[in-house]
């Protein structure tokens, strides 16, 4: 791999006076390079918003790139370009596709004091090292790591592992983060359903609906507006604008639920929910509520020693203090109470507001480390690590959570909005490519009662992460959820986070005549969902093959099926194991299953389910076990004379070498024997 051509400058004080004493130092391992900045300003201090800038000369062999950048405080989005000078503010990962088909990735990090992001301007691309703190006279930090390789997926994974080793802050990769059991099941969230109208009565009404419709939702998040924010009481709440104004000016009074909407308290509501088979989960922002903690409430009275005053919007606000001890005491009080009330996990929001609330108090890396260590310690103590990290995609967050497994990767769901869906799927897929080496990714809630319902279902089936919806009362549609899970609500989850195929990584699907493809796998069977995001509403082409997923063929034949068109095809090595298709518009659905036909046989599992491979076990060409009953499909080149289900002959339908078995067994599972 060719070395990047780098140079560094650093800056002092509010006026960003140029300082010539900064140097770069390098480390190397397995072909990867780590880049450190070191400088000592003596009795002066480095600029808070830009301590040092490392210029990165554009490599001569770069063809185009993908950048994952953070346009605001909370969420990341992809950018596609051919000129590094166009790289956008707060870029957190840069993947360059080279002219020879290899890839080079630059991965900035956040250390114990300084964080680093990439950004271009008319003079070139820079790695910007900053602390949001104006009292540091030294810089001694890892800024970024970089490396090259032919496989972009192993490249980002191995480079992330190298960065974690260089940081030495004990964060672990995704495969070493235990996936909490609760997220293996379908969930529901109050936010889009009820917003300000969330109440005990409405939540219980929704739980009864799940039971009546046989929808196996196992948990419900009490999202924004559930808490005790007394400034809401008596204020107009008739429009979305009035509601948002109240939310954005509200401060938390106590750890209990709003007494008006939950007159019996949170615990009683949780107990009643549990009688319907639904567990409580609780949302809260890191700082209490959107404007912190009320100075006249119970929290301020009982935990004043853990809180500090901050000026915000011309007012004095209370928020948890920046030491680990203060964060820990605050989270301990909050989460122990939630545990007593019956919550089974926490969703913690607003994590990427360290700059907003704490800028100038201490270095960003130090505050982030204190906050996340305290948060994770209490979540693991009371909820066995079950946590959804939300509004949390800043470098300071990504690189300072040591153990928690789940991280949101997109902005909020917007119903009945194709433009939003295109933005959403791009955010999710490309953010997952970047952060999926460290976290399982949460692709957010959605509605089953929405024109984009099946599209949203498909991308969550392929996401590998949690699946939860937010339909309001009487609006949930069971048939939309049924392909995603077993009848007990257990999700048919893929093995890894879903990411774009190689040929989509550096291509903007909005401007392309090719579909956006996202893939995942369940063992040796792969799944690809494809969408037409072309802004000019033109048809796009799809090529489904093994090469663009870096799958090493296990045999000379693969079978490819498509769920919505009913297409079935056997592809061979001579054909490049490829299948071609066309998608006419954004509402045209595609889900391809790609299975090796080892020995002329492939089991595709339950026909009704999107991830059919998850529905079978003990598979051989002579039979398999269905984990849950239902019609199933397999491919066999050898002619089948009959199929036995639990020892009894079953009705089979034949389509070429594809067989569908009609299951009539009343047992939950079924043993299928194939007789040739």
N, C-alpha and C positions, 0 to 999 in steps of 0.2 A: 504494500500500500504506500502510495506517495504521501509524504508528510505535508500537512497543511502549512502554508506560509503565514506566520503569525508575528505580530508586533504589539506592544502594549504602551499605554499612557495612563497616568493616574492624575487625580484632581483633588485639590484641597479647598476646604471652606465653602461658604455659601456662594461665593463668586466663581467657583470651579477653577481656581488657579492651577495651571499646569505644573505637575510635579514629575521630575525626570528620573526619580529613583526606583521606579517599579521594574521588576524583572519577572521573566517567565521561567519556570522550572518544569521538567517533564518526567513522567514515569512511563514505563512500558511493560506490558504483559500480554503474551499470546497474540501479538500483533496489534493490540490496542494501545492508545496513548492517552495519558492523563495530563492535563494542563493546569498548573498551579500559578497563582499570582502572589508575589511577595514584595512588600514595600514597608519602609519605616520612615515616617514623617517627623520623627522627633517630638518637638513640643507643639506641632500643628496636627490638625485632624483632617481626615478625608471627607469629601463631599458625601452627604447622606444618600442622595439620589443617584450618584454615579462615582464610586470610589476609583474604578479603573475601567478602561475600555481596551479590549483586545481586538485588533483588526484582523479579520480573516480574509485573505485574498481568495478570490473565486478560483477554484480548481479549473484548469484548462479543459479537462475531459468531462466536466459536468454537462449533462444534457438538459435536465429539468429537476425540480425538487418538490417535495411535500414538506410544508412547515405546519406544525401544530402550535397555534398561538392563542393567547388569552386576550380577547378584545376588551373585556371588562374585568371586574374583580373576580367573577365566579367561574365562568365556563370557558372552555377552549373550542376553537374551530379550526378547520383545515384551510390552508392556503396553497395554491398551486402556481408555480411560475418557472421561468427560465433564467431569471436575473436575481442574484442574491441581494442586490441593492434594494429590491422590492420587498424583502422579508419584513413582516409586520411586527409591530410593538409586542413585546413580551412573548417572543417565540420560545417554546419550551422543548422542542425537538425538531431537528432538521434532517430529512432523509434526502440525499442527492442520488439520483439515478445517473450513472456514468455512461459515456458513449459505448463502452464495451459490454454493457448490460449488468455490470456490478453496481454495488451501492456503497455509499459512504454516509455514515450517520454521525451527527454532532449532538451530544446530549449534555446540556447544561444541568447543574445541580444546585442545591442549597446546602451550605455547610453550617457549622455551629455559630457563625456570625453573619457571613455574607451569602447572598443568593446571586445567581447568574441567569440572565436571559439573553437571547439573541435579538438583534434588530438591525435592519438595513437603513441606509440613507443614501443621498446622492454620491457619497464618497466610498461606499462599500458596506460590507457586513461586519458587525461588531458583536462581541460577547461582552455584555455590560455587567459589571460586578458592583453590587450595591448593598447597603445595610439598613437604609431608612433611619440611620442613627448618626449624629454628627459629632460624636465624641471618641471616635476610634482613630488612633494615631498609627496603627499598623494594619497591614493586610497580609494574611498568611492563609490562603484558602484554595481549595480545589474549585476551579471555575467550570470546567467541562471535561468530558472524555470524548474520544472519537475513534472510529475504526471503519474498516471496509470489509465487504464480503459479497459472495454471490447470492446468498439466501438472506433476504431482508428480515425474515422472522427470527432466525437464529442470531442475526446480527444485533437486532434491538434487544433481544433477551440477554445475550452474552455481554453486550455493552452495558446494559443496566446492572447486571451482576458485578461487572468490573467497577462501575461507579459506586455501588454500595460498599464494595470492599475498600475502595479508596477513601470513602467518607468515614468508614469505621464507626458508624453510629447505630449499628446493630439492626438496621432495617433488613427484612428478609424478602425474598421474591415471592410471587404469587403461589407457587407450588408448595411453599413452606408456610403459608398462612391458612390455618384451618377454616374451611368454609362452614359457617354456622348452620346447624341442622334446620333451624326455623326457616331459612331462606330456600330450603328445598321444596317448600310448599307455596301454593298460590296465596296471594294477599290482596288487600284492598286498602285504600287511603281515603281519608275524609276530604282532602283539599278540593279537588275539582267537583266532588259530589256536593258538599254543603258549604264550604268556606265559613262565613260568619254564622251560618245556621247550624253548625255542628253542635249537637246536643245529645244528651242521653236518649231521649225519645227517638231522634232521627237515626242514631247509630243502631239502636235495638231494632228499629223498623227495618234497617238494611240487613241486619243479621237474620231476621226472620225471612226476609226475601231470599237470602242465600239458601236457607233450609228449604223453603217452598219450591225453589227452582232447581234444587239439587246441584248447587254450585259449591264445590268444596273449598271455599276460602277458609284459611286456617288462622289468619291474623289480620288485624286492622290497625293502621297507623292513625293516631289522633294527630293530625297535622295542624298547621297554623290556625289560630283563633280558638283553640280549645282551652287555653290557659287563663289564669286569673290576672287579667289586665283591666283594672278598675276604671281606667280612663275611657273604656268603651261604653260603660253603663250610661244609658240615657242619651247617647249621642245618635244622630241620624245614621242609619245603615241601610238606606233604600236603594243606593246605586253602587256600582263597582267603584266609582271614583270616591264616594264617601267611605266605603270599606277600606280601600287602599290608603286613604289619608289617615284613617284611624290606625291601621296596622303600622304604617311607617313612622307614626309619632308615639306609638305605645311602648310602655315599659312594664316589666313583669313585677307583680306585687307579691305573689307567693308561689309555692310549688304545687298548689292544689289546682283543680279545674275551676273554671268560671262557675261561681255558685248560682248564677241565674240559669245557665243552660245545663248545668250538672248539679241540681239541688241536693242530690244524695251523695255527692262526692265521687271522686275518680274510682276508688276501690269498689264501691257498690256497682258502678257501671261495668267495671271489668268483670265482676262476679256474674252479673246478668248476661254479659256477652258470652262468657264461658259456657253457660247453659245451652247456647246455640252452637257450641263448637268453635268459637272464634276467640282468639287470644288478643289482648291489648298490647299495642306498641305505642311509644310516645315520641313525638318530635319536639325538639327545642333548639333555638339558636345558641351558639356558644356563649354569647354575652347576656343571655337571659331572654330578651325579646329584641325587636328591631332597634329600639333605642335604649337597650340595656335594662337596668333594674330600677324600679320605682323607689325614690328616696323615702317615700312614706309607707311603704309596704312591709310585709312580714319578713321578707328576705333581708332587706336593708336593716331592719331592727335586729335580727338574729345573727347575721353574718357580716356586719359592717366592717369588721377587721379584715375581711378578705377582699373588700371592694376598694376601688380607686375612683376618683373623679376625673372625668374627661370632658373637655369642651367640644360640643358637636352641634352644628346648626345654631350657634349662638346661645346654647343652653348647657348647663352643667349636667352631665349624665354619670350614672354609676355603672361600672362594669367590673368583672373579676380582675384582680391584680395580676401582674405579669410573672410573678414568681411561681415555680411549680407548687409550692406549698399553698399559695392562694387559690390557684386553679384546682388543686386536688381537694381542698376543703370545700370549695363550692360544688364541684362535681360529686363529691362524696355525699353531701347533703341532698342534692337533687336526685341522684341515681338511687340512693338507698330508699328514698321516699317512693320513687317510681317502682322499685322492686316490691315494696310493701303493698303498693296499690295493685300489683299484679301484672305490670308490664313485663313482656318477654324479651324485648330488645329496645334500643334507642336509635332514633334518627337525629343526628346532630348537624344543624345547618349553620350557614354563615361563617364557615371556617376560614374563608379567604378574605377576611376583613381585618387582618392584623395591621395592614397599612392604614386602614380607616380609623381604627380605635387606638392603636398602640404606637404609631410612628413617633419616633423621637425619644421613646422611653428606654429602649435597649435595642441591640442588634436583632434584626428580623429572625435570624436562625435561632438565636437564644430563646426568644419569645415563643416561636413555633414549637421548639423542642419541649419547652415547659408545658405548653398547652396540650400538645398531643400525648405526651407521656402521662400527664395527669388524667386526661380523658380516657385513654386506653386502660390505665390501671383500674379505674372505677368500673368501666364497662366489662372488663374481664372478671372483676370481682363479683359483680352482681348479675351479669348477663352472659357469662361465658364467652365474651368477645363478640356477641351479636350486635353489630353496629352498622348503620348506613351512614357513611361520611358524605356530606352534601354541601353544595356551594363551596367546593373544597379543592379546586384544581390548580391553585397556585403552586409554584415550585416549593415554597416554604411548607406547604401541606404535603405534597406528594412525597417529598424526601425526608419527612420527619415522623411519619406514622410507622411504628415499628412492627405491629402485629395485626391490626384490624384488616379484614379481608375485602370489604365492599366499598367502592367509591363511585359516586354518581359521575356521569361523563357527558351530560348534555343539559341544556336549558330546559325550562318547564314545558310540559305538554300543553298544546293548544288544540282544542277540538275543531273539527270541520275546517281544516286549513291545509291544503295541498302544499302551499309555499312553506308552511311550517314543517310539514313532514319531510320535504327535501332537505331543509336545513338540519332537521333533527337527525335524520339517518346519516348525514355526512358528519355531524358532530360526533355521534356515537361511534361510528365505524372507525374514524381516523383517530379520535381520542383514545379508543381502545387499543389501537395499534401501538400507541405510545405508552399508555399507562397500564396496559394489560400484562406487562411483564412483572408488575408489582402487585396489582389488584385484580380482583374480579369486578367487572364493571356493571353498574346499575344503569339501565337504559330508560329509567323513569316510568312513571305510571301512564295509563292511557284509558280510553273508553272502549268497551265492547259495543256500545251504542253510538257509532260514529261511522262516517263514510270511509274512513281510513282504518277501520277496526281490524280487518284481516291483514292489511299491510303491517300494522303495528304488532299484531300477533306473530307474524312471520319473523320480523326482525328480533323479537324477543325470544322466539324459539331458537334462533341461531346465536343469540348473544352469549349464552353460557352463564348468565347472571340471574338475579331475582326477577320474578314476574309478579306484578301487582297492578290492579286496575283502580279506577276512581269514579265509576258510574254512580250517578245519583239514584235516589229511591225509585224503585220499580223499573229501572232502565237496564239492568244487567241482562246480557244475552248468553245463556249457557253454551249454546252451540259454538260461539266464537272461542270460548276457553277450552272446550272439550279436546281439541287436538293437541293442546299444550301439556296435558297432565293426565295422570291416572285418576280414577274415580275418587280416590281418597285425597286428591289435591297435590300429590307429589309431582313435581315438575319433571318432564322428560328433558333433563338438562344435558347439554353437550359437554365435552371433555375440557374445553379451553374457552377463553373469550373469543367471540366472533370478530374477524378482521377482514378487510378488503383483500381480494386476490391480487397476486403480484402485478398483473397487467392493469390494475386500477389504482395502484398506490400513488402514482405521481400524475394522475389524470383527473381533471375536473369533470365529473359526470354531467354537470349542468351544461357544459359546452361540448360534450363528446357525442359521437354517433354510436358509442358503445355503452352498454348497461353498466351500472354499478353492481358489482358482485361481492357478496360477503359470504365467507365460508367458515365452517367448523366441522368437527368430527365427533363420532361416537365409536371408539375403537377404530377399526379399519374401514368403516363406512363414513363417507363424507357427505356433507350437505351444503348446497349453495343456494342462496336466495338472490334474485336479481331484480333490479328496478330500472325503469326508464325515467331519468331525471332531466332529460333534455329540455332546456328552457324554451326552445322553439317548437316544442311539442311534436318533434319528428320521431318516427320509429327508430329504434336502436337495435344493434345486433348483440348476440350473446354467444360466446364460445365457452363451453364448460369442458375442462380438461384437467389432467393430473399435474402437468408441468407448472401451471400458475398457482398451485397450492403446494408445490415441492413435495408431492407424494411419490414415493418410490413404488412402482408397480409390484404387486405381490403375485401376479399371474399374467397370462397373455390376453385375458378378456375381462372387461368390466361391464356391468350393466348400469345404464343410466335411465332413471325414470323421472317424469315431471308430473307433479301432483295435479295441476290445474288444467293442463291440456290432455292429460292421459297418455302422453308419449312414452314409449318403451323402446329402448334400443340397446343392442350389444355393440360395444366399441372395442377395437383391438389395438395392439401396439402399432401396426402398420398405419392405422388411422390417427395415431397420436393420442389414443384414448380420448377423443374429442367428440363433442356433440354441439351442433350449431342451432341457433334459434333466433327469433325476432320478437321484440316486445314493442307493441304499438304505442302504448301511452302509460302514464303514471299509475293507472288503475289496473293494469294488466299484471296479474300475479304470477310468480314463478318460484317453485321450490324443487330443486333437483336433488335426487339421491344418487350417489355414485358408489357402487358396491363391487368388490372383487368377486369374480365368479370362479372361486378356487375349486378345482376339480369339476368345473361345469355347474357349480351350485352357489346360490347366494340367497340368504334369508333377509327379507326387507322388513319384517315385523308387521305390527298392526296397521291396517290400511288407513284407519281414521286419524292416526297420530302423525304429526309432522316429523318427529324424530323417532321413526319406527324401530331403529336398532336398539333403542333403550327399552323396548317392550319385550325383548326375548333374551333367553340365556341358554346355555348348554347347547349351542348350535352345532350340528353336524349335518351332512347331506342326508342322513337317515332320520332326522327329526330335530325338534327343539322344544323348549318350554316357553309358553306364553305367560308372562308375569300377570297379565290381566286378559280376560277373555275378550274376543272380538274377531272380526274377519281379518285374516292375515294373508300375506303374499310372499311367495318365494319364486326363485328362478331355478330351473333344472333342465340341463341339456338331455339327461337321461329320461326317457319317457316314464311317467308316474302312472301306476295302475290304480292305486287308491291311497287315501290318507285317513289315518285313524286319529280321532281326538278322544283322549282318555279311553282308548281301547275300542271306540265305536266308529264305524265308517262315517265320514263326513262328506258333505256335498262340496265338490270342487268345480271351479270354472277355469277353463284353459284359454290363454291368449298367446299363441305361439309357444314359447318355452316358459312363459310366466303363468303361475298357478295362484288362484285365490281360493282360500279355504273358508267355507262358511261355518262359523262356530256357533253351535246351539247349546253348548254346555252351560249349565247353571252355576258351575263352580267358578270361583273368582279367577283361578288360573287354569291352564290346560296344558296337557302334554300332547304334542303333535308328533305322530310317527308317519314317515313317508315310505311307502312300499313301491318298489320298482318292478 
